[in-house]
Amino acid sequence: MKIARRSLLAAAITLASALAAPVVAQAKTELVIGATAGPYADQVKIGIKPLLEKKGYKVRVVEFNDYVQPNFALAQGALDANAFQHVIYLRKFARDNRLELSEVIKVPTAPIAVYSKKHESLDAVSQGATVALPNDPTNAARALVMLQDFGWIRLKADFDPVTASERDVAENIKGIRLIPLEAAQLPRSLDDTDFSFVNGNFAIASGLPLTSALALEQTSPDYQNLVAVRTADRDKPWVKDIADAYRSREFLEVTEKHFAGFVQPEYQRSQEVAQSK
């Protein structure tokens, strides 16, 4: 009987010790990163995935052909991170859909580009020309600002360059007909329009070099693309490892070799300045 009591007491002590012991979180070893098909997926595949794999991660890249699903997939846990959007789009999408998503780091960004199969320069625009542009609000605003810079339209004096829409057009100087289209469809619109504004990633994915564009956007930091994660994951070690991979000298070399013409984030420009000294 005494032996039984001693056994029960020992078992109770062992159980209590186990319950009191701190729970050690298992280190994350697999990462799923989403990106739009084309240069942003290629940046991960060519430049980021190899660096993360050197640190011991198993990395899978999931490609998307729209600007909607990557954020839902991230919020739902199907992705650990994504790379395809700028901060203005991220904030609006997250607010509108009540998602807890946060920026991690900016990435080299392809600017919006203007292409034409019918004209060799912007000077060839004529009254009533058809112009395709992205139909999502933030990228449409970027295209409208460029149209004003071209002198084709005049926007209201109090317009907001971040939220500008067709309602802000005060004067259609060239009488152009605006055709809003889903961004992924813009490269295909070139056979039917005089000019098309094409997001750089979709242009490159469709075989349209940035060097053949009639004009390129002067991309501000607000419109540089970024890596996003769930806000709850923002300070986790694997998120820092992703950011470190983008900040690495190895990724700068990949950018210079494979993504010439992209707008580089500040950390890469600083690296280039340091190299030139």
C-alpha distance (Angstrom), angle and dihedral (degrees) to the residues before:
residue distance angle dihedral
M1 . . .
K2 3.79 . .
I3 3.80 89.5 .
A4 3.81 90.2 52.8
R5 3.80 91.3 49.6
R6 3.80 91.3 49.0
S7 3.84 90.0 50.0
L8 3.79 92.1 50.0
L9 3.81 90.9 47.4
A10 3.80 91.6 50.1
A11 3.79 91.1 48.7
A12 3.81 90.8 49.5
I13 3.81 91.6 50.4
T14 3.82 91.1 48.6
L15 3.82 91.4 50.2
A16 3.80 92.5 47.2
S17 3.79 90.7 50.0
A18 3.80 91.2 50.3
L19 3.80 92.0 50.4
A20 3.79 91.9 47.8
A21 3.81 94.5 48.9
P22 3.81 114.4 103.7
V23 3.80 115.6 -103.7
V24 3.80 110.3 -119.8
A25 3.80 112.9 -148.2
Q26 3.77 112.9 -127.9
A27 3.80 112.3 -117.2
K28 3.80 114.3 -110.1
T29 3.80 111.7 -112.7
E30 3.80 103.2 169.3
L31 3.81 125.4 62.4
V32 3.79 128.2 -171.8
I33 3.81 112.6 -162.2
G34 3.78 122.8 -172.9
A35 3.80 125.6 -155.1
T36 3.76 139.1 159.9
A37 3.80 113.2 -92.3
G38 3.78 111.9 -93.1
P39 3.79 129.0 33.6
Y40 3.82 99.2 -1.6
A41 3.78 92.6 51.9
D42 3.81 88.1 43.4
Q43 3.81 91.6 52.2
V44 3.79 89.0 56.7
K45 3.81 94.4 43.5
I46 3.81 97.2 44.8
G47 3.78 103.0 31.0
I48 3.80 113.2 17.5
K49 3.80 106.8 32.7
P50 3.85 94.9 57.7
L51 3.81 91.2 50.8
L52 3.79 93.1 49.2
E53 3.80 91.2 46.3
K54 3.81 88.9 54.8
K55 3.80 86.1 59.3
G56 3.79 90.4 54.2
Y57 3.80 102.3 -97.0
K58 3.76 124.7 135.1
V59 3.82 105.1 -137.5
R60 3.80 128.9 -161.2
V61 3.81 121.8 -173.6
V62 3.81 118.7 -150.8
E63 3.82 117.0 -163.7
F64 3.80 125.7 -148.0
N65 3.79 132.8 -168.4
D66 3.79 98.8 -154.9
Y67 3.80 140.9 47.8
V68 3.81 96.9 -121.0
Q69 3.79 110.0 58.9
P70 3.84 98.8 52.1
N71 3.81 92.9 66.3
F72 3.79 94.6 44.4
A73 3.81 90.1 48.4
L74 3.81 89.7 50.3
A75 3.80 94.2 48.1
Q76 3.81 91.5 47.9
G77 3.81 93.1 51.3
A78 3.81 98.5 -110.5
L79 3.81 87.2 116.7
D80 3.79 131.1 37.9
A81 3.81 93.6 -156.0
N82 3.77 140.0 -6.9
A83 3.81 136.2 -154.1
F84 3.80 119.5 -161.2
Q85 3.82 112.2 87.1
H86 3.80 142.6 69.3
V87 3.78 124.1 -122.5
I88 3.82 95.9 -101.9
Y89 3.79 91.4 55.8
L90 3.82 91.8 43.9
R91 3.80 93.8 52.2
K92 3.80 94.5 46.3
F93 3.81 94.3 44.8
A94 3.79 92.4 47.0
R95 3.80 92.0 47.3
D96 3.80 94.9 46.2
N97 3.81 92.9 47.6
R98 3.82 98.2 35.0
L99 3.79 94.2 -119.9
E100 3.81 124.9 155.8
L101 3.81 101.4 -135.3
S102 3.81 129.8 146.0
E103 3.79 139.8 -167.3
V104 3.80 118.3 -109.9
I105 3.80 106.2 176.7
K106 3.81 140.9 -21.0
V107 3.83 118.6 -108.1
P108 3.82 133.8 -156.4
T109 3.78 105.0 -75.6
A110 3.78 134.2 -151.4
P111 3.82 108.9 -138.4
I112 3.78 125.2 -131.4
A113 3.79 107.1 -88.3
V114 3.80 133.3 -159.7
Y115 3.81 117.3 -135.7
S116 3.79 136.7 177.6
K117 3.78 135.4 -176.2
K118 3.81 91.7 -168.9
H119 3.80 103.4 46.7
E120 3.78 134.7 45.5
S121 3.80 97.3 -152.2
L122 3.78 142.4 14.7
D123 3.80 88.2 -108.7
A124 3.80 88.2 72.2
V125 3.81 91.9 71.1
S126 3.79 112.4 125.5
Q127 3.78 134.1 -168.6
G128 3.80 110.5 -72.7
A129 3.79 95.5 18.4
T130 3.82 115.4 164.7
V131 3.80 114.9 -120.9
A132 3.81 123.8 -174.0
L133 3.80 119.4 -155.5
P134 3.83 137.5 168.9
N135 3.79 114.8 -74.8
D136 3.81 97.0 -147.7
P137 3.82 110.5 98.1
T138 3.80 101.3 -120.4
N139 3.80 96.3 47.6
A140 3.80 92.0 41.2
A141 3.82 87.5 56.4
R142 3.80 90.2 53.3
A143 3.81 91.1 51.9
L144 3.81 92.4 48.4
V145 3.81 91.1 52.6
M146 3.79 89.2 52.1
L147 3.82 90.8 49.0
Q148 3.79 89.0 54.9
D149 3.81 90.0 48.9
F150 3.82 88.0 53.6
G151 3.81 89.9 53.0
W152 3.81 92.6 -119.4
I153 3.81 95.6 117.7
R154 3.79 137.6 13.2
L155 3.80 119.1 -137.0
K156 3.79 124.7 -149.7
A157 3.80 115.1 -83.5
D158 3.81 92.8 -114.4
F159 3.80 97.8 44.2
D160 3.80 119.5 140.1
P161 3.84 110.6 -131.3
V162 3.81 89.6 -148.7
T163 3.81 96.8 53.5
A164 3.82 102.8 24.9
S165 3.80 114.6 144.6
E166 3.78 137.9 170.8
R167 3.81 87.2 -82.4
D168 3.81 87.5 68.0
V169 3.82 93.7 59.0
A170 3.82 105.0 112.2
E171 3.80 95.4 176.4
N172 3.80 132.1 13.8
I173 3.79 95.3 -151.6
K174 3.81 96.4 -180.0
G175 3.81 95.0 34.7
I176 3.80 89.5 -123.8
R177 3.79 120.9 175.9
L178 3.79 111.1 -130.0
I179 3.80 116.8 -145.5
P180 3.84 113.0 -167.9
L181 3.81 112.4 -153.7
E182 3.77 137.1 170.7
A183 3.81 106.0 -87.4
A184 3.82 94.5 -118.3
Q185 3.82 90.1 56.8
L186 3.80 96.3 53.1
P187 3.83 97.4 89.7
R188 3.83 89.2 56.1
S189 3.79 91.2 51.5
L190 3.80 93.3 70.4
D191 3.80 93.3 89.1
D192 3.81 90.4 58.4
T193 3.81 104.7 36.3
D194 3.77 137.7 61.4
F195 3.81 92.1 -133.2
S196 3.79 134.4 3.6
F197 3.79 130.5 -163.3
V198 3.81 106.2 -141.6
N199 3.79 126.2 -171.9
G200 3.79 106.4 -118.7
N201 3.80 96.4 -120.1
F202 3.80 92.6 54.3
A203 3.80 91.1 43.4
I204 3.79 92.5 55.5
A205 3.80 92.9 42.0
S206 3.82 87.7 55.0
G207 3.80 93.9 50.2
L208 3.81 96.2 -101.5
P209 3.84 107.5 136.2
L210 3.77 116.4 -144.1
T211 3.80 86.6 -129.3
S212 3.83 90.7 65.2
A213 3.81 94.1 54.7
L214 3.80 119.1 113.1
A215 3.81 89.6 -138.8
L216 3.80 138.7 3.4
E217 3.77 127.6 -151.0
Q218 3.79 118.4 -112.4
T219 3.80 92.3 -126.4
S220 3.82 116.1 -145.0
P221 3.84 122.4 -152.4
D222 3.82 89.2 -100.7
Y223 3.80 89.1 63.7
Q224 3.79 98.3 42.8
N225 3.79 110.9 111.7
L226 3.77 122.5 -114.2
V227 3.78 148.3 -169.3
A228 3.81 112.8 -102.2
V229 3.81 130.9 -165.6
R230 3.77 136.2 174.9
T231 3.80 108.2 -75.5
A232 3.81 90.7 -123.7
D233 3.83 89.1 60.3
R234 3.81 96.3 46.2
D235 3.82 96.7 108.1
K236 3.80 99.5 36.8
P237 3.83 119.1 123.2
W238 3.81 94.6 -116.1
V239 3.80 90.4 55.9
K240 3.80 89.2 54.7
D241 3.81 88.8 50.2
I242 3.82 90.5 54.5
A243 3.81 90.9 50.0
D244 3.81 91.5 47.0
A245 3.81 90.0 52.9
Y246 3.80 90.9 55.1
R247 3.82 91.2 46.9
S248 3.79 93.2 49.7
R249 3.78 125.4 113.8
E250 3.81 87.9 -126.2
F251 3.80 91.2 61.1
L252 3.81 91.0 47.4
E253 3.81 88.0 57.3
V254 3.81 90.2 49.5
T255 3.82 90.0 50.3
E256 3.80 93.2 50.5
K257 3.80 92.4 47.5
H258 3.80 102.7 40.8
F259 3.81 106.7 19.5
A260 3.78 106.0 44.5
G261 3.79 113.1 163.6
F262 3.81 93.5 31.5
V263 3.78 118.7 128.5
Q264 3.78 104.4 -107.7
P265 3.82 121.6 -140.7
E266 3.79 118.6 -115.9
Y267 3.82 94.7 -99.5
Q268 3.81 91.3 58.3
R269 3.80 92.9 46.6
S270 3.80 88.6 51.8
Q271 3.80 90.3 51.1
E272 3.80 90.8 52.6
V273 3.80 91.8 49.4
A274 3.81 90.1 50.4
Q275 3.81 90.7 49.6
S276 3.81 92.5 51.7
K277 3.81 93.1 56.0
